[in-house]
Amino acid sequence: MRTNALLFAELPKPLSVIAKVAPTTSLRRSLYNSSAHFQREKYVFDVVLPMFERFQQARGLRTAKSFAHYPSVIVSECCEGFEYILQRDLMAQGYRNFPRTEPLAYEDVLLILTHLAQFHAISFAMQQQAPDAYSQIVSELQETIFVPPLHSSFVDFLQRKVDYAIETLQRNPETGDGAVAERLCRFRDEYGQAMVDCVQNRDDTVICHGDCWISNILFRPMPSQRNGIDDGHNNNNNNNNNNNNNGYNNHQHSHNHHNQNAKELKFLDWQVARCATPAIDLSYFIFCCTDSELRERLPELLRKYHSALVRRIDELGTVNGRELFPFERLQMHMKKYARFGFGMALMTLHSTCCVEKDLPNVSAALETTELVDIDELAKDMLYNPAYIKRMSGVCRDMVRFGYL
């Protein structure tokens, strides 16, 4: 019996994984710039995040406080035409998506902004204390999406998104919309170049997640016995899920009481990590994942983000982080670069506001069609009342805050 028990103890335990696999058709690979984006994510997991972890440890930051909020990669390969990343399945560890069609609650927005602050703080501290190592990291993070000159079909695609936004104002009218529509018409002509300008800024930059929206953030309730550390426990279900996005979007779970408890977060999909102003991550998240009612508290949220940023910069050994990146400079960055988040909202809100079963099968369509035709697939989503309300609210808030 003792021998059998030893043998049983040595049996391998099931491992639940998520496999991110690049598309194979040339059109889809070209449209998504698949090779560059898989290379980027591999680089982030192989080099950037481990270096960030070592820096935090060297500065004496306790493991429980460190930014390590991302999945564990088991193995990755990025040979041209054969790219994949195999990660531990966070769903098997109890993580879930936030409901994608619902604007986030204040407590969740504050939690996510605080995590972003702690992530951004590492860049600020490294620039001061380990500038050579940081410069080496950044040298490999060239922009992969908004690279000039933008193709004319992409510019046309962007301009149509502004037309759809103007329509939401017409379908959900409020006093003062004439001035908002006028601003949108001006932005229509500069949309593409504005996105390029935002990602090309090199003042007060950090390494940004780059794709910080609701489907790329998982949570799980945090029992009191946990202290913000991933326990690494897996269930006994093998789950090999091939998905071109992040592998988790098919797991939509609604938790009616998810705002009542503390949460652990994990940030997925680092394929467009970039060196840019913190306003890139902030504006993308704020304008794609919140509604107008919550954005009434945006000034307060930005102050809390900044306080968390400065606190973590100081904890990492940099003297007076408040002078390194004052709140007034954050406000200035938002004034100049929050249009990036607006641009991403124009591109994504119509799909964010839809339940997954109503999304068009873009992957299948891309086997035979071009970008302009793909956009036609989205038209039914443009009449969704949730999209009309959210998009019109984003447009008004961009003008109200002086960001557009």
C-alpha positions in Angstrom: 0.0 0.0 0.0 2.8 2.4 0.8 4.5 1.8 -2.6 1.2 2.4 -4.4 0.7 5.6 -2.5 4.1 6.8 -3.5 3.5 5.9 -7.1 0.2 7.7 -7.1 1.8 10.8 -5.6 4.2 11.0 -8.4 1.6 10.9 -11.2 1.5 14.2 -13.2 -1.3 16.6 -12.3 -3.6 17.8 -15.0 -2.7 21.3 -16.3 -5.4 23.6 -17.7 -4.0 25.9 -20.3 -5.0 28.6 -22.9 -3.3 28.6 -26.3 -3.1 31.8 -28.2 -2.5 30.9 -31.8 -1.8 33.4 -34.7 -4.1 33.3 -37.8 -2.7 31.4 -40.7 -4.3 33.1 -43.8 -2.3 35.9 -45.4 -5.1 38.4 -45.3 -5.8 38.0 -41.6 -2.1 38.0 -40.8 -1.5 41.1 -42.7 -4.5 43.0 -41.3 -3.7 42.1 -37.7 0.1 42.4 -38.2 0.2 39.0 -36.5 3.9 38.3 -36.6 4.8 41.7 -35.0 2.1 41.4 -32.3 3.0 37.8 -31.2 6.7 38.9 -31.2 5.7 41.8 -29.0 3.8 39.7 -26.5 6.6 37.2 -26.3 9.1 40.0 -25.7 7.0 41.4 -22.9 6.6 38.1 -21.1 10.2 37.0 -21.7 12.0 40.3 -21.0 10.0 43.2 -19.9 7.8 41.8 -17.1 10.6 39.6 -15.6 12.9 42.7 -15.5 10.2 44.7 -13.9 9.8 41.9 -11.3 13.5 41.9 -10.5 13.6 45.6 -10.2 10.7 45.6 -7.7 12.4 42.9 -5.7 15.8 44.7 -5.7 14.0 47.8 -4.3 12.7 45.8 -1.4 9.0 45.8 -2.5 7.2 42.9 -0.8 5.9 40.2 -3.2 2.3 40.9 -2.1 2.6 44.6 -3.2 4.5 44.0 -6.4 2.9 44.4 -9.8 2.7 40.8 -11.1 -0.9 40.9 -12.4 -0.6 38.8 -15.6 -0.8 35.2 -16.6 2.0 32.7 -16.4 3.4 31.7 -19.8 4.4 28.1 -20.1 6.0 28.2 -23.5 5.9 30.5 -26.6 7.1 30.3 -30.1 7.2 33.1 -32.7 8.6 31.6 -35.9 7.0 33.3 -38.9 3.7 31.6 -39.7 3.9 29.5 -36.6 3.2 31.7 -33.6 1.6 30.6 -30.3 1.7 31.5 -26.6 0.7 28.8 -24.1 -0.5 30.2 -20.8 -1.9 28.8 -17.6 -5.7 29.0 -17.7 -6.7 31.7 -15.2 -10.3 30.6 -15.5 -9.2 27.3 -13.8 -7.9 29.4 -10.9 -11.2 31.2 -10.4 -10.7 34.3 -12.5 -13.6 35.6 -14.6 -14.3 38.4 -17.1 -16.2 41.5 -16.0 -19.5 41.6 -17.9 -18.4 43.3 -21.1 -21.7 45.0 -21.9 -22.0 46.7 -18.5 -20.1 49.9 -17.6 -17.8 49.2 -14.7 -18.7 50.2 -11.1 -16.7 53.0 -9.4 -14.9 50.6 -7.1 -13.7 48.4 -10.0 -12.6 51.4 -12.0 -10.6 52.7 -9.0 -9.0 49.3 -8.5 -8.0 49.0 -12.1 -6.6 52.6 -12.2 -4.6 51.8 -9.1 -3.1 48.7 -10.7 -2.2 50.8 -13.8 -0.6 53.4 -11.5 1.6 50.7 -9.9 2.6 49.3 -13.3 3.4 52.8 -14.7 5.4 53.6 -11.6 8.0 51.0 -12.4 8.9 52.7 -15.6 9.3 56.1 -13.9 11.4 54.6 -11.2 13.6 52.6 -13.6 14.2 55.7 -15.7 15.7 57.3 -12.7 17.5 54.4 -11.1 18.4 52.0 -14.0 18.3 54.2 -17.1 20.5 52.0 -19.3 18.4 48.9 -18.6 15.2 50.8 -19.2 16.4 52.3 -22.4 17.3 48.8 -23.7 13.8 47.6 -23.0 12.2 50.5 -24.7 14.3 50.2 -27.8 12.4 47.1 -28.7 8.9 48.6 -28.3 8.4 50.4 -31.6 4.8 51.2 -32.5 3.0 48.4 -34.4 -0.4 49.9 -35.3 -0.4 53.7 -35.8 2.7 53.8 -38.0 2.8 56.6 -40.6 1.9 56.7 -43.4 -1.4 55.2 -42.6 -3.0 53.3 -45.5 -5.8 55.1 -47.2 -8.3 52.3 -46.5 -7.5 52.5 -42.8 -8.0 56.3 -42.8 -11.4 55.8 -44.5 -12.3 53.1 -41.9 -11.5 55.6 -39.1 -13.4 58.4 -40.6 -16.5 56.3 -41.0 -16.3 55.6 -37.2 -16.7 59.3 -36.6 -19.7 59.4 -38.9 -21.3 56.6 -36.8 -20.6 58.6 -33.6 -22.2 61.7 -35.0 -25.3 59.5 -35.8 -25.5 58.5 -32.1 -25.9 62.2 -31.2 -28.8 62.4 -33.6 -30.4 59.3 -32.2 -30.0 60.4 -28.6 -30.1 64.2 -28.7 -29.3 66.6 -25.9 -28.9 70.4 -25.7 -25.5 71.5 -27.0 -25.0 68.6 -29.4 -24.4 71.0 -32.3 -21.1 72.1 -30.8 -20.2 68.5 -30.0 -20.9 67.4 -33.6 -18.9 70.3 -34.9 -15.9 69.2 -32.9 -16.4 65.6 -34.2 -16.4 66.9 -37.8 -13.0 68.6 -37.2 -11.6 65.4 -35.5 -12.8 63.3 -38.5 -10.2 64.9 -40.7 -7.3 64.6 -38.2 -8.3 61.2 -36.6 -5.5 59.1 -38.1 -2.8 61.7 -37.6 -4.0 62.3 -34.0 -3.5 58.6 -33.1 0.0 58.7 -34.6 0.8 61.9 -32.7 -0.4 60.4 -29.4 1.8 57.2 -29.6 4.8 59.2 -30.9 5.0 61.5 -27.9 8.2 60.9 -26.0 7.6 63.3 -23.0 7.0 61.6 -19.6 6.6 58.2 -21.2 6.1 54.8 -19.5 5.7 51.3 -20.8 1.9 51.0 -21.4 -0.2 47.9 -21.5 -1.5 49.3 -24.7 -4.8 47.4 -25.0 -6.4 48.1 -21.6 -10.1 47.4 -22.0 -12.7 45.3 -20.2 -12.1 42.0 -22.0 -8.4 42.1 -21.2 -8.9 42.3 -17.5 -9.9 39.3 -15.4 -10.9 39.3 -11.7 -11.5 36.9 -8.9 -12.9 37.5 -5.4 -10.1 37.7 -2.9 -10.8 35.7 0.3 -9.2 37.1 3.4 -6.7 34.3 3.6 -5.2 35.5 0.2 -2.9 38.5 0.2 -2.9 39.4 -3.5 -0.8 36.5 -4.5 -1.8 34.0 -7.2 -2.2 30.7 -5.4 -1.5 28.8 -8.7 -4.2 26.2 -7.9 -5.7 24.5 -11.0 -8.8 22.4 -11.3 -8.8 19.0 -12.9 -10.2 20.0 -16.3 -7.8 20.2 -19.2 -8.8 23.2 -21.3 -6.9 23.7 -24.5 -8.6 26.7 -26.1 -7.3 28.0 -29.4 -8.3 31.6 -29.8 -6.9 34.4 -31.9 -7.7 37.0 -29.3 -6.9 36.3 -25.6 -8.5 32.9 -25.1 -10.8 34.1 -22.4 -13.6 36.0 -24.2 -15.8 32.9 -24.5 -16.1 32.8 -20.7 -18.6 35.5 -20.0 -19.9 35.2 -16.5 -22.3 37.7 -14.8 -21.7 38.2 -11.1 -24.5 40.3 -9.7 -22.6 41.0 -6.5 -19.0 41.3 -7.8 -18.6 44.8 -6.5 -19.1 43.9 -2.9 -15.7 42.1 -2.4 -12.1 42.8 -2.8 -10.7 41.5 -6.1 -7.5 40.2 -7.6 -6.8 41.3 -11.1 -4.9 39.9 -14.1 -4.2 41.9 -17.3 -4.2 39.8 -20.5 -3.1 40.4 -24.0 0.1 42.4 -24.1 0.4 42.3 -27.8 0.4 46.1 -28.3 2.5 47.1 -25.3 4.1 50.4 -26.2 6.3 53.2 -24.8 4.0 56.2 -24.5 2.4 58.7 -22.1 0.3 57.1 -19.2 -2.6 59.0 -20.8 -2.7 56.3 -23.5 -3.7 53.5 -21.0 -5.9 55.9 -18.9 -7.9 57.3 -21.7 -8.3 54.0 -23.5 -9.7 52.4 -20.3 -11.8 55.3 -19.2 -13.6 56.0 -22.4 -14.0 52.4 -23.5 -15.1 50.9 -20.1 -17.1 53.5 -18.2 -20.3 55.5 -18.8 -21.1 59.2 -18.5 -22.5 58.8 -14.9 -19.2 57.4 -13.6 -17.1 59.9 -15.6 -18.7 62.7 -13.5 -16.1 61.5 -11.0 -13.2 61.5 -13.5 -11.3 64.4 -11.9 -11.4 62.5 -8.5 -10.3 59.3 -10.2 -7.4 60.9 -11.9 -6.2 62.4 -8.6 -6.4 58.9 -7.0 -4.5 57.4 -9.9 -1.8 60.0 -9.5 -1.6 59.5 -5.7 -1.2 55.8 -6.2 1.4 56.4 -8.9 3.5 58.8 -6.7 3.2 56.5 -3.7 4.5 53.6 -5.6 7.3 55.6 -7.3 8.4 56.6 -3.8 8.2 53.0 -2.5 10.5 52.0 -5.3 13.2 54.3 -4.0 12.8 57.4 -6.1 13.0 60.6 -4.2 9.8 62.7 -4.5 7.8 61.1 -7.3 5.4 64.0 -7.1 8.1 66.3 -8.6 9.0 63.7 -11.2 5.5 63.6 -12.6 3.3 66.3 -11.0 -0.5 66.1 -11.2 -0.6 69.2 -13.4 1.5 67.4 -15.9 -0.9 64.4 -15.9 -3.7 66.8 -16.5 -1.8 68.3 -19.4 -1.2 64.9 -20.9 -4.9 64.1 -20.7 -5.7 67.3 -22.5 -3.3 66.5 -25.3 -3.5 62.7 -25.5 -6.9 61.6 -24.2 -8.1 61.7 -27.8 -6.3 58.4 -28.2 -8.8 56.7 -25.9 -11.6 58.5 -27.8 -10.2 57.1 -31.0 -10.2 53.6 -29.5 -13.8 54.1 -28.3 -14.8 55.1 -31.8 -13.3 51.8 -33.1 -14.5 49.4 -30.4 -17.6 50.6 -28.5 -20.1 49.2 -30.9 -18.8 45.7 -30.3 -18.2 46.2 -26.6 -21.9 47.0 -26.1 -23.0 43.8 -27.8 -23.4 40.4 -26.2 -20.9 38.0 -27.7 -23.5 35.9 -29.7 -24.5 39.1 -31.6 -20.9 39.8 -32.8 -20.3 39.3 -36.5 -17.9 36.5 -37.5 -15.1 38.7 -38.6 -12.6 35.9 -38.8 -14.7 34.0 -41.3 -15.3 37.1 -43.4 -11.6 37.9 -43.5 -11.0 34.8 -45.5 -12.4 36.6 -48.6 -13.0 40.3 -47.9 -11.2 43.6 -47.3 -11.3 46.0 -44.4 -14.0 48.2 -45.9 -16.3 45.3 -46.4 -15.7 44.0 -42.8 -16.9 47.3 -41.5 -20.2 46.7 -43.2 -20.7 43.6 -40.9 -20.8 46.0 -37.9 -23.7 48.1 -39.1 -26.5 46.2 -37.2 -24.6 46.9 -33.9 -24.8 50.6 -34.6 -28.5 50.7 -33.8 -28.0 49.0 -30.5 -29.5 51.4 -27.8 -26.6 50.6 -25.4 -24.0 51.6 -28.0 -26.0 54.8 -28.9 -26.1 55.8 -25.2 -22.5 55.0 -24.5 -21.0 56.5 -27.7 -23.0 59.8 -27.5 -21.9 60.1 -23.8 -18.2 59.6 -24.7 -18.5 62.3 -27.4 -20.1 64.8 -25.0 -17.6 64.1 -22.2 -14.6 64.5 -24.6 -15.8 68.0 -25.3 -16.9 68.7 -21.7 -13.5 67.9 -20.3 -11.7 69.8 -23.0 -10.0 66.7 -24.4 -11.4 67.2 -28.0 
